Amino acid sequence: MLLRNAKDWLILIFALAFFSGLAFAEETAVFRHDLQIPPTDEIGASIYLENPAVPLSPPDDPQVGDSWVWWLFIWQPMPPHFEETVCTVRGMSDRCYVVVKDEDWLVTIDQTDVDSIIEHWENSSPGPFPDQGIYEIDSLSFGDPPDELDNDQRIYLMWYEFGVSSDGFFFAFDEEPDGTYPEYPSNECEVLYLNPTSSGGASGDYMHAVVAHEFQHMIHWKYDENELSWVNEGLAELAMWFYGNPDNISSFNSHPDNSLIAWDGNWSDYIKTYLWTLYFFEQYGGHPAVYALVHEPLNSMAGYDAVLDEFGYTENTEDIFIDWAVANFLDDTTIAGGKYGYAGDDLPAFSATTYSSYPVEATKAVNHWAADYYRFSDIPFDYLELTFDGSDDNLYATRVLVIHEAGPTEVFQLNLDATTQSGSVVINDLVATDEVILVVASISSTGAPAYTFTAGEALGISTDPSLQNTQLTMTPSMNPFSTALTLQLSWSGNTTLVAPTVDVFDIQGRIVTSLTADQVSASSASVHWNGNLQNGTIVNAGIYYARARLGTEECSVKLMLLP
C-alpha cells in the first residue's frame, strides 16, 4: 500500500499500536513524498543534559560547519516521536542551507550529494526550464516562500533518514514559536525535511523533484493554509513536472473511479491530482492561472471556478471535468483542438469494462467527481443506440467516443435531461472494427451514485436470430424509397382483429410519426407512409426506422429515404 499525507489513517495505526500492543514493522506502511506528522506527547529528553556544549539554537549568521540541536521526527524506535538531534550545515547558497543529521553524514549523504542539491536548488533542472533551479521555478510558479520567524530568506533543506520509507515533508508548525503547540515542537524556521535513502539518493533527480514538491507545500501554506489536500497535492505534483521529473503514472489509470476531491493519500490520489492539475495548466491559463489558484482564498472546486471566472473562461469545473475524463482515456491532442490529450506527458491506457455481446443492460455506480469507462467492441450492426439514466439527485456528464481503426477518433455528446439525468444517442455508420466508448462522470459532490445504461441496435433492432421476433414481421414495398412506401405486416397466433401500430423514428431516436394499420385480415395488415411529406412538413432524406407493435409483439426495419 502506498500512502502519503494520510493523517487520520496514521493516527488510527498509532492508537492500535499504543493501546493494543500491535506489532508494527516498517513494512506495514510505505510512504512516498509526504510523511504527515501526527500529534504526540512522545518528546525526547533535552540533549543539553548529555552534551551542554552543543548549542540549542542556530547562530545569528549560520555558516558551513555550524552545528546545533534540531527537533526531528523519528520513526524508529517505536513509538514514533520527536527527538532532539545534533545536525550540521554541510553546504549553503544564497537561498538555502543544506543541513544533515550528524549520524547520516558520510553514511547516507556526502559532499557530492550536497553540491548536487545546491546546483539544482539554485541553477538548473532537467525539465522545461533548464536554466532555472527549484527555488526560482517554484517561486515564479506559486509565489514567494514565507519568512515568519528567523528573518532569513534562506530555506533549510534538512536531510536525515526517517526510519520509514518516505521521501519528505513540510511541517507547518515550524512556522510557529516553539511551545505554541506542546504536541508539535518547532524549529522556528522555513525547513523542508528530506530522506537521503529514498529512490536514487539525495543527489538523484527523483529527490530533487521531491524537494520541488515539498517547497510548493511551504509556499502554498503562506497564501492559503487551509486549502484542501487534493488541490495542494496536485500543485505539488505539478511542481515536480516543472522541475522535469514527474511521478510515473500508474494505479489511477487502472482504478479511475476515484473521487478527485477525496484525499486518502494513496498513490492513485497523487496521480489523479497530478493529471488534473497538469490538464488545467495546459488548457486554462498556464502559469498565471496556477499562480492565481495558489493565492485564491476559495478552496476546492470553488477555487478553480473563481480562477476560471477571473481569466474569462466560459467553462466551469463541471465542463472541464468531463473533458478531462475523455482526455485521460484518449490522450490524443490531434482532435478537438487538443483538449482531449496532454502535451506534457504520455498516459498509459485507462481501464474500461468491455462488452462484446448485445443487447447490454447494466446498473453501475460512480463516485462523486470520478469517471467510469465502458468499451463496446465486435458491434454486429451499423447503428448503436446508447441510453443512460442516472440518479435524479446527482449530476452526471456523459460522452461517447468512436475509435475508428482507420480515421480520426470522434467524440459525441450524450445529452442528459437536467431533471431526470437521462438521455440517449444513436451512433451511426459503424463498421466491424470500430470501438465505442461510453464515458460516465459524476460532476457533483452530492447525490446517489447509481445509474443504468443500455447498448443495442438502434430502436431495438437485433441481428441476433435468437432475439428476432418470429410472430410479427414487416416488409417494405421498396427500400430505398423516394416518395412513399407501403409496409406489409403479417403475424401468426393472433385471432383477434386488433390492428397493429407503426412508429417511425429518425436516427437520433426521435419519433417522426405514428401510423395505424388498416386491418386486412386476422393475420396481416398494411401501413402507408408518405415519407417526403408528413403532416405538412418536409422530412429530410436519410435513415429512418419503422417499429411495428401488435399487443406484446414487435418488430423493426431500417428504411432509406432518398432525396
N, C-alpha and C positions, 0 to 999 in steps of 0.2 A: 504494500500500500504506500502510495506517495502522498505525503501531507505537507502543506505549507500553511502557516498562519492560522492553524485550527485551534484557537484559544480554548473554546468551550470543550472541545474533544480532549485537549491536553489536561484540562482541569479534572475532567472525569477520570482519565487514566491515573493522574496523581492521587485522586481520592481513593481509587481502588487499591493503588499500590500502598498508600499510607495506612489505610484502615482495614484492609482485608488480607494483608500480607502477600499480595500478588507478586510473583516473581516477574521482574521487569528487565529484560535484556535489551541491549541497544537495538537488536534486530526487530524488536516489537514494532517500532515505528521508524520509518525512513522519511527524512525531511529533505526538501530542496529549497534553496534560496532563503526563505523566511522562517526563522525559528521564533515563534511567539512566546514571550516570557510570561509565565503565569504568576499571579501573586503568591508570595511565600514568606513565611516567617523564619525560613532557614537561612539566617545570616551568619556568616563565619565570624570567628573571634578577630579582634583587631590585630593586624600584623605587627603593629609597632611594639606590642608587648614582647614579640620574639626578636625583632630587629629594629630598634628605635632609630638606627642611623638612616633608614630609608624614608625619604620624605613622603608624607601622606597626600601631597598635592603638587601640581606642576610648578616649576619656576615661572617667573613673570614672562620670560622670553625663552621658551624651550628650544634646545638645540640637540643635534645628533649626539647620542651618548647619555643624555639625561634620563634618569630612572625615577619613578615614583609609584605609589600604590594606586591600583585601579580596582574598582568593583567589577568582577567578571562573573557571568552566569556560568556555572559549572554543572554539567550533566552527571558526571561520574566523580566520586562515588555517590550512589543514591542516598537520600533523595536529591533531586536537582536543587541547587542552592546558589546563592551569591557568596562570593569569596573574595577577600582582599588579596591581590596578587601583584607582585612586582613586575612592571613592564618597562621597556626601554625604547626610546626613539632611535630607530635604525636608519631613517632617511627622512628628508624633508625637501619641500619645494616652495614656491611662492604661495601655493594653495593647498598644501596638505602636509601632515606629518604621517609617516609610516611607523607605527608602534607595534612591538612584538612582545608577547609574554616571554619572560626570560627563559622558561623551560622549553619553549619552542624554537629559540634561536639556534640556528645551525642544525636543527633536527627536522623541522617541517618547513622551514623557510630560511633563506640565506641572502647574501648581499645581491646576487644576481636577480633573485626574485624582487627584492626591494627596488632595484634600478628599473626593472620592467614595469612594476606598479606605478612608479613615478612617471615614467615615459608615457604610459597610456592614460594616466590621470591628467597630464599636462598637455601633451603634444600630438598624439596620433591615435588612430583607430583603424581597424581593417574594413569598416563598412562604408556607407555612402558619404561620410565626411572625414576622409583620411587625414586631413591637416588639423583636425580638432581632437583634443583629448576628452576624457569623460567629463571633466568639470565644465568645459565650455559647451559640449554637446547638451548636457542636462540643463545647464543654466539658461542657455538660449532657448531651449525647447519648453522648459517648465517654469523658470523663474529663478531668482537669486536664492541661495540657501539661507537658512536662519543664522542668527548670531545672538543668542539670547543672554548668555551669562559671562562668557570668558573674554569678550571684546577682542577676539582673534578670528580673522576671516579664514584661517586655515581649517580644513576638515581633518579630523583624526581618522585614520584608517587602522583599526586595531585588529591584529592578526593573532589568533590563538586557536588551538584545537578544542572544539566544543565538547568532544566526548560522545557525540551523536552525529549521525550522517545528516548534516545541514550545512548550507552554504554561507548564510549570513543573516543579519537583521539590523534594522534601525530601531532604537529603543527611545521612544518619545520622552520617557521620564528623565532622561539625561538633560532635557531642556528645562527642568525644574531644579531648584536648590535642593541639595541633599537633605533628607529628613522631611520633605513635603509629604511624601507617601512612605510610611515606615516599611511597607512590604516591597517597595521598589527603591533601592539605593541608587543614587545618581552620581555620575562622573562629571556633571556640570559643564559639559562642552558638547560640541557637534561631533559625533563619533558614529562611524559605521563599524560593526563587528563582522569579521570575515574569517572563514575557516581555511587554513592553508592546506588541509588534507582533502579538500573537495576535488572533484574531477579536474585533472590537468595541473593541479597545484597552483600556488599563489601567482605564478607568472604566466599561466595559460590564459588564452583569450576567453575561455569559459568564465573563469573567475573575474577577469576584467569586466565582462558583461554583467556579472552579478554585482560588482561594485556600482555600475551604472544603474542597475535595478534598485539597489538599496538607496542610492543617492536620490533617485526620484522620490522615494518614500519620504526622505528627510525634507525635500523641497515642498512636496505636497502637504506635509504636516503644517508647514508655515502658513500656507494660504487657505487650506480647507481641511482642518484636522479631523472633522467628523465625516468626511466623505466615506461612502460605503466601500467595503473591501474590493468588490468586483471592479469598480471604476479605478481605484487606486492601483490595484494589481495589474489591470490591463495597461495602464500608463507606464508602470514599471517594466512590464514586458516589452512595451514599445521602446523604452529606453535601451533595452538590450538589442533591439533591432537597429536603432540609431547607431549604437556602438559598432554593430556589424556581426554579432554572434547571437541571434535569437534562439529561443528554445526550439528543439525539434518537435514538430507537430505529430502527436500521437495521442492515443486514448480518446480524446474528444471526437475524433473522426469516426471511431468505432462505436461511440455512445453519444450521438448528437442530441438525444432527448435529455439535455442537461440544462437546467434553467440558467440563463446568462446572469440573472440578478441574484441568484442564490450562491453563497460562498461557503464551501465546506473545506477548502484548502487542498482538495485532491488535484492530482496532476492535470486532469482534464479541465478543471476550473481555470488553471493558468493558461491553458491553450485556448479555451473558448474566449477568455477576456483578451488574450493577445490578438486573436484573429479579428474580434470585433473592433478593437482599437486601431489595428493596422488598417482595416477596411475604412473606418471613419477617417483616419488620417489621409488615406489615398483619395477618397471620394468627396470629402466635405471639409475642405479648407486648409489641409496641411498643417504646418507648424503654427500659424496664427490661431487656428481653431483648437489645437491641442493645448496651447498656452492658455487660451481663454477658458478651456474646460478645467484646468487646474485651479484657476483663480475664480471660477464660478461658485458662489456660495450654495446654490441649489444642488441637491445630491441626486445620485442615481439617474434614472431616465429623465427626470425633470431638469437636471443639469445639462444633459445632452440637448434636450428640446430648447432650452434657453440659448445655448450656443448656436444651434441651427437658426433660431429666430434672429439672433444678433448678426449673423453673417448673411441673412437674407435668403435662406433656403426655404422653399415651399414644402419640402418633405419634413415629416416628423419621424420620431423614432419607430413608430409602427410601420411606416413606409420603408424605412431603412432596414428594419429587421428582416422582412420577408425577402428583400433584395439580397441581404447578407446571407440568408439561408440558401438562396439559389446560388450565390457566388461560392459558398463553401462546397456545394456539390459539383458545380461545373468548373470553377476556376478557369474561365475562358474569357479573356479580355478582348476577343475579336468580335464579340456580338454586343449589341445594345450600348454602344459607346464605351465599353469596358467595364460596365457596372456589375457584371457577373463574373468577375475574376479579380485576382491580385497581381499587381506588377512587382511587388516586393518579396514574394515568397511563392514557393511551389507547394501546393497542397496534395497530400495523399488522397486516395479515394475515400469518400464518405459512405458509410454503411447504409444499405437500403433493403427493406423486405421485398423479396421478389415473388411475383405471381406470374404463372405461365399457363394456367387453365382458367376458363371463363364459363359463366359469369363469376365475378368476385363480389362478395359482400362481407364486410368486416367491421367490427367495433373495436376501437382503439382509444388510447388516451395520450395526451401530450402535456408535459409540464409547462407552466407559465414561462413565456419568453424562451421557448425551446422549439425544436422542429423535428418532424419525422419525415422519412423519405420512403416511397413505395415505387418499385420498378415493375412495369408491365412489359413482359417480353413474349416472343412467339405469338404475337397477336394474330389470330386467324381470320381477321376481317379488315376491311378498308376503313371503317369508321368506328372509333371507340368512344363510348359515352361514359363520362365520369360524373358521379353525383357525390355530394358531400353534405352532411348535416351535423352541425356541432351543437354543443350545449348553449342554450339561449342566453345564459348569464355570463358566458365567456366572450372573447373577441378573437376571431381567427383570421388568418390570411392564407390563401392557397394559390399555388402556381402549378402549371402543367408544363413540363419540359418534354420536347420531342427531339430525341437524339437520332439523327439520320446517319446511316453508315456512310452515305455519300451526300455531302452538302452540309450547310451550317445547322447548328442546333437552334431550335425555335423555343421561345418562352411565351406561354399563353396565360391569360388571366382565367381563373375560375371565380367569377364574381359571386359574392355571398350577400344574401339579404341581410340588412343591418339588424333586423329584429329576430329572424329565425336562424341566422347563421347557416343558411343552406343555399345550395345552388348546384348548377350542372353545366357541363360543357361537352361538346362533341368535337373530337379531333378527327379530321378527315384526311383522305388521300394517304393512308398509311401503307407501307409495304412490309413484307415479312421480316426484314432485317431491322426495322425501326424499333426503338425502345421508347416507352412513355414513362415519365417520372412524375408522380404526384408529390408535391411538397406541401406539407401541412405545418403551420406555425400558430402557436398561441401568442398573441400580441397584447396580452393583458396580464395584470397581476392578480386578478380575482376570477372566480367562476369555476364551475366544474370542468374537469379536463377531458371528458369523454366526447367522442364523435364517431360517426359511422360514415363509410364511403362504399360505393359500388363501382364496378367497372365491367362493361359488357358491350356487345354490339349495339350500335345506336338504336334507340327505341325498342330494345328487346329482341332484335333480330339475332339469331344464332345460326352459325354454320355447323354446329354440332348436331348430327342427326338424332342423337338420343334426346335432345332438347326441342326438336321440332314438333309442332302440334300436328297431329295426324287427323284430327276431326274436322278442322276448318282450313280451307285453302282459298287463296285469292290469286287470280291470274289476270294481268293487264292485257287489254286488246292489242296494244302496241307499246313498245318500250325500247328506245326513247320515243317521245311523242312531242308534237309541236303545238297542238291546239287543245284537243280534248281526248279523253280516252274512257273506256269502259273497263271496270274492274268486275270480273266474273267470280262470284263466290260459290263454293259448294261445301257441303258438310254431310256428316252421317250421324246417326244415333239421336237425332232431334226430331221428334214427331210433332212438336208444336209449330205454330205459324208465326213465331216471333221473328221480326226482321232484324238482320244484323245491322250494326252501325260501323261507319268507317271514319276515322280521323286522319287528316293529312298534316304532317309536320315538316318544317324545314330542318336543315342540318344542325341548327342550334337548339333543336328540341322545342321550338315554339309552334303552337298549333296554328295552322293556316285556315282550315275549315273542318267542319264536321258534317257528314252526309249520312242519310238514312237510306238503306237499300230498298228497292221495290221488291216485294215478295213475289217470287216466281213459282216456287213450289215449297214443299216441306224440306227440301234438301239443297236448294240453290237460289241465288238471287243475283242481281246486277246493280252496280253503282256507276253513275256517270259523273265525271269531273271535268269541268271546263277549266283547264289549268291556266290559260292565258288571261282569263277574266274571272275573278272571283268576287262576288258581291260588289261589282263595280270598280274593283281595284286591280290594277295590272300586277300579276305575280311574276317575279323575276325568273329568268331561266336558271336552272341549276338542279341540285339533288333534292329530292323530297322522299318522304316515307309515308306510306299508307298503312294504317293499322286497323284491322277489322276485328270486331268483337261480337260474339254471339253467346250470351249467357256467361259461363266461365271459360269459354274457348276464345282464343285469339290467334291471329297470325299477322305477319307484316311483310311488305315488299318494298324494295327500293325502286324509285322512279326517276327518270331523267327527263326534265322539261327542256326542250331545245329553244333557242332564241327565235 
